[in-house]
């Protein structure tokens, strides 16, 4: 498999007050926030529209489990099912089952430090 990860799909972190955090980033850094955080749009080397998501979660979220960390990275991938098959063969811990939505497919793994990583095969045009 040529490309495993093609970019950063999102940065997620726990916050005592996600709404106040989104408001702070909007006011002071100009983030165009919504219910989910902020979507940053960019072009890949072929000129395709792509996105990266920034989002605070409540500090009691279970979404990052089994990781105990206060953050989770999301990486963009080209072929999620193939990549997960390869990672499993390499002994990487797969967490849960692949979930599919109109904006892409998601899978989760644990790195060597036990950090949960979200892998996303995006359908960016769903956001346009």
LINPEKA-V143793 format. One record per residue. N is the residue number from 0. SS is DSSP state (helix for helix, strand for strand, loop for the rest). PSI is psi as a letter, one per 20 degrees, with the letter a starting at -180 (999 if undefined). OMEGA is omega in whole degrees, -180 to 180 (999 if undefined). Layout:
# LINPEKA-V143793
[[N	SS	PSI	OMEGA] [N	SS	PSI	OMEGA]]
This chain:
# LINPEKA-V143793
[[0	loop	o	-175] [1	loop	f	-178] [2	loop	p	175] [3	loop	f	177] [4	strand	p	-178] [5	strand	i	179] [6	strand	r	177] [7	strand	p	-180] [8	strand	h	-179] [9	strand	q	175] [10	strand	p	-176] [11	strand	q	-177] [12	strand	q	179] [13	strand	q	-179] [14	strand	q	177] [15	loop	h	-179] [16	loop	n	-176] [17	helix	h	-180] [18	helix	g	177] [19	helix	h	178] [20	helix	g	177] [21	helix	g	179] [22	helix	g	-180] [23	helix	g	-179] [24	helix	h	177] [25	helix	g	-177] [26	helix	g	-171] [27	helix	h	-177] [28	helix	i	175] [29	loop	k	178] [30	loop	p	177] [31	loop	m	-171] [32	strand	q	174] [33	strand	a	-178] [34	loop	h	-175] [35	loop	i	-176] [36	strand	d	-180] [37	strand	p	176] [38	strand	p	176] [39	strand	p	-180] [40	strand	q	180] [41	strand	r	180] [42	strand	p	174] [43	loop	a	-175] [44	loop	i	175] [45	loop	i	179] [46	loop	j	178] [47	loop	q	175] [48	strand	p	180] [49	strand	r	-179] [50	strand	q	173] [51	strand	p	-176] [52	strand	p	173] [53	strand	p	-178] [54	strand	p	172] [55	strand	p	176] [56	strand	q	176] [57	strand	q	-176] [58	loop	i	178] [59	loop	j	180] [60	loop	q	175] [61	loop	i	-173] [62	loop	h	-177] [63	loop	i	-178] [64	loop	q	15] [65	loop	j	177] [66	loop	q	178] [67	loop	j	-177] [68	loop	r	-180] [69	loop	j	-178] [70	strand	r	173] [71	strand	p	176] [72	strand	q	175] [73	strand	p	179] [74	strand	p	177] [75	strand	p	178] [76	strand	r	-178] [77	loop	h	-177] [78	loop	n	-172] [79	helix	g	-176] [80	helix	g	179] [81	helix	g	-180] [82	helix	g	180] [83	helix	h	177] [84	helix	g	179] [85	helix	g	-179] [86	helix	g	178] [87	helix	g	178] [88	helix	h	179] [89	loop	j	177] [90	loop	j	179] [91	loop	p	178] [92	strand	p	176] [93	strand	p	-178] [94	strand	o	176] [95	strand	a	-178] [96	strand	q	177] [97	strand	p	175] [98	strand	p	-178] [99	strand	p	180] [100	strand	r	180] [101	loop	i	-180] [102	loop	j	174] [103	strand	a	180] [104	strand	q	-179] [105	strand	q	173] [106	strand	r	-176] [107	strand	q	177] [108	strand	r	172] [109	strand	p	174] [110	loop	a	-177] [111	loop	i	177] [112	loop	j	-180] [113	loop	j	177] [114	loop	p	176] [115	strand	p	179] [116	strand	p	177] [117	strand	p	177] [118	strand	p	-173] [119	strand	p	169] [120	strand	n	-169] [121	strand	q	165] [122	loop	n	-174] [123	helix	h	-177] [124	helix	i	177] [125	helix	h	-179] [126	helix	i	-175] [127	loop	999	999]]
